[in-house]
Amino acid sequence: MGLQPILAALLLTPVTLTGQPAAATAPITIAYAQRTQTWELVLTDGDVVEVPEALTKAPKDAVNAGASAPFLVSGDGRHFFYYRKSDGLFVERTLNGRERVVSRRITAFAIDEEWPSVSDDGSYVVTTTSAPGVGVFVDLRKGKTSPPPGKTDAWGFIGFSPDGGRLLLAGDRLTVFDRGLRARTRLKTRLWPTALANDHRTAAVPVGKEQKYRELRLLDLRTGRASRTVAVGLPRGQYIDDLDFDRAGRLIVRSKTRTGVAIYRVSKATGKATLVRTIARPDTKVWVLPGDDTYEKWTEK
């Protein structure tokens, strides 16, 4: 299940892909990325921008030669990340910006052995590894790469708060870290949340059969108290494929459909699911929405 938010850009900015003009006041951002012969960005005004410098597959000298190369878009739709063909380094760009190397420790050699995750605003990157565990933590605002907290990689990375100010990791306890990897909250619990709210204490936990979640609980990371189980009112055959919070603290669910992805705003009290938007799948093998992890259910056909 993806751990990153779909973000304000997709919830508040119209995705115009049918030739209609975008609203005059709406900034042009990335609606999604798709892989054809090369990676392409489909913008919210319908324009398509090719990214020929991005790897589509791991090179021959990589551990997993030929594996699909990750391409990520930050949840705000303003930043995109890819492995560069020229040297295999993982880089960040904006639509009008130049490439910036995220960390020289993240290379195409480890594709499919190491998976990057990106904060909503594109300013922080964390890698998880096949060890299992975590790899590097990169604060792009400060240009600083840090080792795992506590000098151990035996963490499970859960996700960022929507404001990018906190990171939620699981070890012997659930721990909320700030951007400098200083522990702010610790909690011992059997629950396994998948999202952290902007209050930095409320976490969302999907409940039910794995891969077929249709219920959730809210967990207070300071007190350990959990809410009652709330059934989410999704249409028949749809599940909670991605559970997160938006910047206003509202619960957001993304659910795979037969034609693409449906995005819902969910009541914490009743579980009522209000459809915010549907996004039709493009006719390509691979596509990536803002806020996606390296793999989501809807990523490939």
C-alpha positions in Angstrom: 0.0 0.0 0.0 1.3 3.4 -0.8 2.2 5.6 2.1 2.4 9.0 0.5 -0.5 11.5 0.1 -2.1 12.3 -3.2 -1.6 15.9 -2.1 -3.3 19.2 -2.4 -2.5 19.5 -6.1 -4.6 16.6 -7.1 -7.4 17.4 -4.6 -7.6 21.1 -5.3 -6.3 21.6 -8.9 -8.4 20.4 -11.8 -6.7 17.7 -13.9 -7.5 18.8 -17.4 -6.6 16.1 -19.9 -9.3 16.4 -22.5 -8.2 19.5 -24.3 -10.2 21.9 -22.2 -8.3 25.0 -20.9 -7.2 24.9 -17.2 -8.6 27.4 -14.8 -6.8 30.7 -15.2 -5.8 30.8 -11.6 -4.7 27.2 -11.3 -0.9 26.7 -11.5 0.2 24.1 -14.0 1.6 21.1 -12.2 2.1 17.4 -13.0 -1.1 15.4 -13.3 0.9 12.1 -13.7 3.9 10.5 -15.3 3.7 7.7 -17.9 6.2 5.4 -19.5 6.1 4.9 -23.3 9.4 4.6 -25.1 10.7 7.1 -22.5 9.2 8.7 -19.4 6.8 11.6 -20.0 5.0 14.1 -17.8 1.4 14.8 -18.5 0.6 18.3 -17.1 -2.7 19.6 -15.7 -3.2 21.7 -18.8 -2.9 18.6 -21.0 0.6 19.3 -22.3 3.1 16.4 -22.4 6.8 16.8 -21.5 9.3 14.1 -22.4 12.1 13.2 -20.0 14.5 11.3 -22.2 17.3 11.6 -19.7 15.5 9.3 -17.2 16.2 5.6 -17.1 13.3 3.4 -17.8 15.1 0.2 -16.8 18.0 -0.8 -14.6 21.3 -0.9 -16.6 23.2 -4.1 -17.5 25.7 -3.7 -14.6 22.9 -3.3 -12.0 22.0 -6.0 -9.4 18.7 -6.4 -11.1 19.5 -5.6 -14.8 16.4 -4.7 -16.8 14.1 -4.1 -13.8 11.8 -1.1 -14.1 13.4 2.1 -13.0 11.4 4.1 -10.5 10.1 7.5 -11.4 8.4 9.6 -8.7 6.3 12.7 -8.6 5.9 14.7 -5.3 2.4 14.9 -4.0 2.2 18.6 -4.8 2.9 17.8 -8.5 5.8 20.2 -8.6 8.9 17.9 -8.3 9.8 14.8 -10.2 12.6 12.3 -9.4 14.4 9.7 -11.6 17.6 7.8 -12.2 19.7 9.6 -14.7 20.9 7.8 -17.8 24.3 9.5 -17.9 25.6 8.2 -14.5 22.7 6.3 -12.8 22.4 8.9 -10.0 18.9 9.6 -8.5 18.0 13.2 -9.3 15.3 15.8 -8.6 13.8 18.4 -10.9 11.0 20.9 -11.2 9.3 21.7 -14.5 11.5 24.8 -15.0 14.5 23.7 -13.0 17.8 21.9 -13.4 18.7 18.4 -12.2 19.8 18.2 -8.6 21.5 15.0 -7.3 19.5 13.7 -4.3 22.4 11.6 -2.9 25.4 9.9 -4.5 24.4 6.9 -2.3 21.2 6.3 -4.3 22.2 4.8 -7.7 20.7 2.8 -10.5 23.0 -0.2 -9.4 20.5 -0.9 -6.5 17.2 -0.5 -8.4 14.8 -3.1 -7.1 17.0 -3.5 -4.0 16.4 0.0 -2.7 13.2 2.0 -3.1 12.9 5.8 -2.6 10.0 7.6 -1.1 9.4 11.4 -1.4 7.7 13.8 0.9 4.6 15.8 -0.3 6.6 18.9 -1.0 9.5 17.1 -2.6 12.0 18.2 0.0 12.8 14.9 1.7 13.7 11.5 0.4 14.0 8.2 2.3 15.1 4.9 0.9 13.9 1.5 2.1 15.9 -1.6 1.2 15.5 -5.3 0.6 17.5 -5.9 3.8 14.7 -5.2 5.1 15.2 -1.8 6.6 16.0 1.7 5.7 18.9 3.2 3.7 19.5 6.9 3.6 17.6 10.0 4.7 18.1 13.1 2.6 16.9 16.6 3.5 17.0 18.5 0.3 16.4 21.8 1.9 19.7 21.5 3.8 21.5 19.3 1.3 22.1 16.9 4.1 22.3 13.1 3.9 21.9 11.2 7.2 22.3 7.6 8.4 19.4 5.8 10.0 18.5 7.0 13.5 20.0 5.1 16.4 22.7 3.8 14.1 20.6 0.9 13.0 18.8 0.2 9.7 16.2 -2.1 11.4 13.4 0.4 10.9 10.3 0.1 8.8 9.5 3.4 7.1 5.8 4.3 7.2 5.6 7.8 5.8 5.8 11.5 6.1 3.3 14.0 7.5 1.7 16.0 4.7 3.7 19.1 5.7 7.0 17.2 5.5 7.9 18.1 9.1 7.7 14.6 10.6 8.6 11.0 9.6 6.9 8.0 11.1 9.0 4.8 11.5 8.4 1.5 13.1 10.9 -0.4 15.2 10.3 -1.9 18.6 8.1 1.2 18.9 6.3 3.5 16.5 8.4 6.6 16.5 7.7 10.1 15.1 11.0 11.8 14.1 11.5 15.4 13.0 13.5 16.2 9.9 16.7 16.1 11.8 15.9 12.5 12.9 15.3 13.5 16.5 12.7 11.3 18.2 9.6 13.3 19.2 7.1 10.6 20.1 7.4 6.9 20.9 4.6 4.4 21.3 4.5 0.6 21.8 1.5 -0.8 20.0 0.4 -3.8 17.9 -1.3 -1.6 15.4 0.4 -0.8 12.1 -0.6 2.6 10.7 0.1 3.8 7.2 -0.3 7.5 7.5 0.6 10.4 9.8 -1.5 13.6 10.1 -0.2 17.2 10.3 -0.8 17.3 14.0 2.0 14.8 14.2 0.2 12.6 16.6 -2.8 11.1 14.7 -2.2 8.0 12.6 -4.5 6.1 10.3 -4.7 2.3 10.4 -6.3 0.2 7.7 -8.3 -2.7 9.1 -9.4 -6.0 7.5 -8.0 -8.6 5.2 -4.7 -7.7 3.7 -5.0 -6.1 0.2 -8.8 -5.9 0.7 -9.1 -3.3 3.5 -12.5 -1.6 3.8 -12.3 -0.4 7.4 -10.0 1.9 9.4 -9.1 3.1 12.9 -7.4 6.2 14.1 -4.5 5.9 16.6 -3.3 8.6 19.0 0.5 8.2 19.0 0.9 10.0 22.3 -1.7 8.2 24.4 -1.9 4.9 22.5 -5.7 5.2 22.3 -7.4 3.9 19.2 -10.8 4.8 17.8 -13.5 2.3 17.1 -13.3 0.6 13.8 -15.1 2.6 11.0 -16.3 1.0 7.8 -15.5 3.1 4.8 -18.4 3.4 2.3 -16.6 2.4 -0.9 -18.4 0.9 -3.9 -18.6 -2.9 -4.1 -15.3 -4.3 -5.4 -13.2 -1.3 -4.3 -10.8 -1.2 -1.4 -8.5 1.1 0.6 -5.5 0.9 -1.6 -3.9 4.1 -0.2 -4.9 5.7 3.0 -3.6 9.2 4.0 -4.3 12.6 5.4 -4.5 15.9 3.5 -3.0 19.1 4.8 -6.3 20.0 6.5 -6.3 16.7 8.4 -9.0 15.1 6.4 -8.8 11.4 5.6 -8.1 10.6 1.9 -8.5 7.2 0.3 -7.4 6.2 -3.2 -8.9 3.1 -4.6 -8.2 1.3 -7.9 -11.1 1.0 -10.3 -11.5 -0.9 -13.5 -10.7 2.3 -15.5 -8.1 4.0 -13.2 -8.2 5.5 -9.7 -10.9 7.0 -7.6 -10.1 9.5 -4.8 -12.4 9.9 -1.8 -12.6 12.1 1.2 -13.7 10.0 4.2 -15.5 11.0 7.3 -13.6 10.0 10.4 -16.9 9.6 12.4 -19.1 7.7 9.9 -16.8 6.4 7.2 -18.9 8.1 4.5 -16.8 8.3 1.4 -17.3 11.4 -0.8 -15.9 11.1 -4.3 -13.4 13.9 -5.0 -12.2 12.8 -8.4 -11.6 9.9 -10.7 -8.5 9.7 -12.9 -8.7 7.5 -16.0 -5.8 5.3 -16.7 -3.7 6.3 -19.8 -3.1 3.7 -22.5 0.5 3.0 -21.3 2.0 0.1 -19.5 3.2 2.1 -16.5 2.0 5.4 -15.0 2.7 7.2 -11.8 0.5 9.6 -9.9 1.7 12.4 -7.6 2.3 11.0 -4.1 2.8 7.4 -5.4 5.3 5.1 -3.8 7.6 3.1 -6.1 4.8 0.6 -6.6 1.0 1.1 -6.4 -1.7 -1.3 -7.4 -2.6 0.9 -10.3 1.0 1.5 -11.5 1.1 -1.3 -14.1 -1.5 -3.1 -16.2 
